[in-house]
């Protein structure tokens, strides 16, 4: 039987892998996508929790889906729709005074808050959005090379500099002053309301190994605010059918582009012949040939495990071995036999995001435990009730609840291993304070710590971004120096997952940029061969 061959093989069927495969298929390539689990989608899947109940397994909101991915793959024609856009965020309060940040990133504040605080927030919000807007175009293109760069690299850097200059003298100075600050210091300067400070700080640190007072925590907020949902900067949306609807639309687009998709197909190694990618070998022993391999897997996994250190220089092996990728977010999904009994919800009701963090300092204290390998005693929670907006996710009159809890460190002290069930109990205790009696309505649940996420989805450290978002692991240094342009030292092997620039979140941007590089390299090789 002849060995099968394709123009390109994509390893990993998460949303970035699906997007890369679909874009390559659109470009006329014969593409095979290989996924180790029994279904594509990775951390963006919607799964069954109990008969009739469907929940977003990990990712539960869209705030970064790249508009070029939506446009180029015509995802709306393939079924993508939103049950709600521009979700509100309500910061719950123990004293019954919730504060709702309505519209994109608190366009309006609704609740009991002083006029002076409203004015201060409006000024700070506008400044943060302007500064994030400067970085947004840079996050959506192949990063420039720092060494041996060409004209295109200089132009990319020049555009970034021009964007900063266009802010005007005062804003430019303020941007340069603030860019490496922590979010706590920024909020200390600008606003005083604990509920507002907690809500902004939570968004800055969610999905990272940072606390509000950690260096770089303002940059991670800029990263979040640079994204958009349904065409609106800094907005958050709920896809109809959960985040799995994004996966379904990407899958349909890939199939329409002629992509062959195989699940239960674990890649054991990437073939390398004469320093070039030559295909893959599956765990079953099957060999599949291709001169282009794009991996949506973690970069360290791709190069150190699937390729092997013997094909790489020692400096690159060392840098990859030191990439920080330790998750801090636990996920708890609940199926309820009735309406979640939240009190004092405010104008956003159950259709928006709910945050339980009484103050910025409470988040910092929760982070203190994680720094020393312990689950937080008082976790801060992001809560959504997807079925309140999309009733098809649960039986009539019943609901699903999706909760992100911080902090749950991936690497625990040995004496903390027994605390997993205790941390789940702490999450439920916090929930009970704001929704008395909710525990008695639970009919099914699924709890995942970062260690569980690593085991279930092969994400090192259970980290949302496949590598910490920090200034030494972002932009031209992501995942490490020498790999930021998606190509690897193995000719024909490319990186297209969240571990590459710009990072995680359900965006498809790493795939978009990687495919741009793949097609540019193919065009260049074709031009040289015709000379």
N, C-alpha and C positions, 0 to 999 in steps of 0.2 A: 504494500500500500504506500503510495507516494506521501512524503512529508508535506503537510499543508503549509501554504505560505500566503502572506498578506503584504500589502504596501506598508501597513502600520499596525502595530499591536499596542493597545492601551491596557496597562495593568492597574486594576482597581476601579470598581464601579460606583464610587461615590459620585456626588454631583459634579465635581471637577473632572473626573474620568469620563463621565457621560458627556459633558460639554465638549471636552477635547475630542472624543471620538466622533461626535456629531459634526463638529467643525471640520475635522479632517475628511469625513465622509462627504460633506458639502463641497470640499475642494477637489473631489474626484478620486480620493484614495480608497482602496479596498481595505477596510478597517475591521479588526477583531478586538472586542473589549472582553477582558477576562476578570471575573469577580469571584473571590474565594467563597463567599457565603452563598446562601440559597436564594438571595434576592439582591438586586442592585439598590443603591441609595445611601448606603453607609449610615452616618449619623443623622441624615436628613429624612429618614424613612418615617412613615406613619404605620404603626403596627397595631395588631389586635391585643387588647389588654384583658378582655373578657368577652363572651358572646354579645355582640351588638355594640361594644365599646372600642373605639379606635383612638389612639393617642400618638402625638409626635414623640418618638422614642427618645430623642435627645434634643436636637434643634427644634424650637417651637415657634419662632417668629422670623419673618423676613425683614431685614433692614439693610442688606448689602447686595441684593441680586443685581448684577451689572446690566444696565440698559442695553448694551451692545449684545449681550448674550440673549436677552429677550428678543431683540430685533432680528439679529442674524439667524437665530434658530426658529423664529416665528412661534415662540412658546404659547402665545395666546391662541393661535390657530390649533395648537396641539393640546389645548385644554386648560392652560393656566388661567386662573381667575382668582380674585381676592374676595374673601368674605367680608373683610374690613380693612381699610387703609387708614393711615394716620392715627393709630391707636393712642389713646391717652395713657398716662402713667399716674397712678395714685399712690402717694406715699402715706401709708396707714400710720395712725398715731394711737398710742395707748390711751390718750386722754379723749379720744373720740373726735379729734379735729383733723380729719384727713385733708391732704393738699393734693389737688389734681393738676398735673402738668398736661394741659390739653393741647392738641395739635402737635406738629413736629417739634420734638425737643422743647416742650413747654412754651409753645407760641402764646398761650394764655395760661394764667394761673387762676384756678378756681377753688375757692375755699377762704377760710378766715386767715388773712395775711395782710400785714401793714402795707399801705400805699408806697412807703419808702422802699420796702423790700421788692415790691412789684417793679418799681422803676430801676432799682439796682439790677434785678434779674434781667430785665429787658436789655439793658446795656451790656451785661456780661454775655447773655445768650447771643446777641448780634455779633459780638466780637469773636466768640468761639466758633460760630458758624462761618464767619469770614475767613478765619485762619484755617479751619478744616477745609474750606473750599479751595484754598491755595494748594493744599497737598493732594486733593482729590485727583486731578489729572495725572499726577506723578504715580499714584497708586494703580493706575489703569494702563500702564505701558511697561515695556521691557526696561528695567533699570539700566542706566549708563554704566559702562565699565570705568573703574577708577584707574586702571593701569592699561596702557596700550589702547586707549579708546580712539575711536575715529570721529569723523565729522558728526555722525548721528548722535554719538554719545555726548559730544560737546553741546549739540543743539538741545538735547533733553535737559542737561544741567542748566543751560541758558534759559530755557523756558521756565524752569522752577524759579530761578533767580528773578526773571522778569515778573512772574506772578507775585513774588514777594514785594518787588518794587512797586507794582501797581496798587498795592494796599495804601500807598501814600506814606509820607514821612512818619507821621505819628504812629499809625498802625504797624508799619514795618518795624519801628523800634520796639513797639510793644510785643510783636510776634517774636522777635529775636530774644527779647528778655524772658518771655514766658515759655518758649518751646520746650525747654528741658525741665520745667518746674514740675512739682507734684500737684495733683488736683486739690489737695487739702490747703496748700498755701494760696492757691488761686482763690478758693472759696473763702478762706480767712480774710482775704483782701476785699472781697466784693459783696458777699451776702451773709446774713446772720441767722436766718430761719433754719432750725435743725432739720425739719422735714424736707426742705428744698436742698439743703446741703447733702443730706443723706441720699436723696434720689440721684443727684448728679454724680456724687462719689461712687455710688453703686454701679452706674453705667460705665464709669471710667475703669473699674477694676474687674468687672464680671468677665470670667474666662481667662484671667491672667493670674500669675503668682505674685501679685502686687497688692499692697494695701493703699489706702488713700494718701498716706504720707511717704510712700515709696517713690524714689526717683523714677521718672518716665511715665507716671500715671496720668499726666495731662496728655502726652502723646498718644496713649491708648484711647483716650476719649476722642481726640482728633480723628483717630482711625475709625472709630465708630461713627462719628458725625460726618465723615467724608462719604459714607455710603448713602444709599437712597432706596426707597421702596415705592414702586409704582410711579416713578418720576419725581418724587419729592425728597429733597435732601433731608437727612436725619430723621425721616419718618420710619414708622414700624408698621408692618402689615401682617395680616393673617391670611394665608392662602386658603381658598375653599377646598376642604378635604385635608387640611393640615399641610405640614411641610412636604409630606409625601406627594402632594400635587405637583410640586416643583420637579421632583424626581420623575413622576409619571410623564410630565410634559417633555423633559429632557430625554427620557427613554423613547418616547414617540418620535421626537425630532431625530434621534440617532437612527432609529429604524427606518424613518423616511429617507435618510441619507444613505441607506444601504449598509449600515453597520451591523455586523454579526455580533451578538451578545451571548456569552456563555457564563452561567453561574455554576457554583460548586466546582470552580476551576482554579485551584490554588497554584500560583506561580512559585516554583521552588528555586529557580535560578534564571538569570538573564544570560543568554549565550553571548560570549565575546570571542571573536576571531580576528586576529591581526589588529587588535585595538579598536575594533568596530563591533557595534551591536549586530547580532545575527539572528536574534529571535529569543524564544523562551523555552524552558523545560518545565512542564507541570509536575505537581507532586505525584501524579500517576505515572510519570516517566515519559509522557507524550511530548514530542518536540514540535514546535511550530516556528517557522522561519519568517523573518522580516528584517529589513535593513533599517527600519525605524521603530524604536520602542519608546513609548511615552509612559512614564510611571506617575500615577497619582498617589502612590504610596508615600510614606514619610521618606524624606531624602536619605537619612541615615540607614533606614531599612533597605531602601533601594540599592544604595551603593555598597554598604558594608555587608549586608546579608545576601542580597540577590545577585550582585555583581562579584563581590569579594575584594578584600583589601589588596590581594596580589595584583590587581589591575590598576591600582591607584597609588599615587605618591604618598609617602609617609606623612607629609604635612597636611594633606587633605584628610587622610584618615584620622589624624589627631584632631583637626578642627571639627569634623563630623562627630567624633566621639564625645565632644564637649558641648554640643548643642543642648541647651536647657529646654526640657520638655516635660514638665511635671504639672499635671492638672490640679485644679483646686475646687472644681464644681461637681457637686453630687446632683443627680436627677431623681426626682420622685414623681411618678405618675399614679394618679388615683382614678378609680371608677366609683361614682357615688350613686346611690339609689334615689337621690333627690337634688334639690338646689343647694349649692354650698351656702351655709348660713352666715355669710359675712355680715358684719354690722358696720355702720358708719362708712359706707363705701364712697360717698361723694358722687359728683355728677358723672364720673366715668362708669360707674356701675361695674358689672361683671364682664363687660365687653372689652375692657382695656387691660393693661398690666397693673398688677398690685405689687407693691414693695413693702416688706416689713424690715425696716432698719430705723430705729428711733433717732439715730444721729450719726454723723460722720465718725465720731469717736467710737460708737458701737461697732461700726464696720472695722475700724482699725484694731479694736480689741479682739474681734473675731479673727482677724488676720494674725494677731500675735500668737494664738494657739497653733495655727498652721505652720508658722515659721519654725516651731519646735516639734513638728511631727505629730500634732494632736488635732483631733476634730474640734471645731469651735464649740464652746459651751452654749453660746447664743448665736446660732446661725442667722444670717440675713437671707431673706427669700425674695425671689422674683416668681410671682404666681400668675398664671393665665388660666382661664376657663374657656378653652376653645369651643366647647359645645354651646356656650351662651351666644356665640355669633354664628356658629355652623352646627345646627341641630342634628345634622346627619351623622355626627361623630358619636352619638350616644342614643339609646332608646328614648322614646318620648317621655319627657318629664324627668329624665336622668341626665347625668353630666360626667364629663371628664375634667380633671384638674392636672395641670402640668407645672412642676415646681423646679426651679434651679436654686440650689442652696450653697452658700459660701460660708465657711471655707472647709473643704474636705481634702486634705493633702494626699497626694498620691503615695508619697513615701512616709509611712507612719513609724513612730517609735515602736520597738517590739512589744512594749506593754500596752500599746494602743490598738493592736489588731482586734482585740475583743470588743472594741468600741463601735464597730460598724452598726450593730443593731441599736446601740445607745444613741448614735447620731441620728438615725432615722426617727427614733422616739423624740429627740430634741426638736427635729423639724416639725413633727406632728404636734408637739406641745406649743411651739410658736404659732402654728396654724390655728390651734384650738383657742388661743387667746383672742384672735381676731374673727374666728368663725366658731363660736361655742357649739359643741355637739357634732362637729363635722366628722369626728372619729367614728361615731356610731353609724354614719352613712356610707362608710367605705365598704364596697363589695369586692374590690380587687385592687392590687397595687403592684408596682414594680419599682425597685430602688436600685440605683446604680451609683457607686462611688467611682472616682477616676480609675482605680484598679479594675473595677468591673467593666468600665468602658474600654480599657485597653484590651481585656480578654475578649470581649464580645465583638469589638470592631477593629482590632489590630492597630489601634492608635497609641503610639508610644507615650506612656505616662498618662494616658487618658486626657491629653491636653487638646482643647478645642481647635487650637491653631497649628497643631503638629510642630510646635516649637514656640517658646515664649516670645511675645511681642515686647521687645525691648530695643533700645536704640542700637545695640550691638548685634541684633538679630533681625533688623528691619532694612528696608530699602536695598542699597547695593551690597549689604552684608547678609542678606537672607537667601538661603539658610546659612551659608558661610561665604567668606571671600572666595571668589573663583567660581561660584555656582549660581550667582544671582541672575544670570541671563538665560537660565533654563537648560542650556546645553551642559553636558558633562564631559570629563576627559575621555570618555568612551564615545567615539564618533557614532552618531545615530541614536544615542540614548539621551532622552530629555526628561526633565522633571515638570510635572504639570499639576501638582497638588497643593494643599494649603500650607505645606512646609516651605513653599517657595513664595517669592514676592507676589502680591502684597501681604498675604497671610490668610487666616481662616475666616469663618463666617460663610454663609451660603451665598457666594457671590459669583463664582465661575470665572473671576478675573485671572487667577493663575492659569487656568486652561486657555483662556482667550490670548494671554500674552505668550504662553508656550507654543501654541499653534502658530501664532504670528512668526515666532522664531523658527519653527520647523519649516514653514513654507518659504521663509526668506532664505534659509540655508539650502533648501532644495533648488530654489531659483538660481542662487549663486553657483551651486554645483553644476546646474544645467548650462549656465552661461560659460563656465570654464571648460566644460566638455565639448562645447561647440567651437572653441577657439582653435 
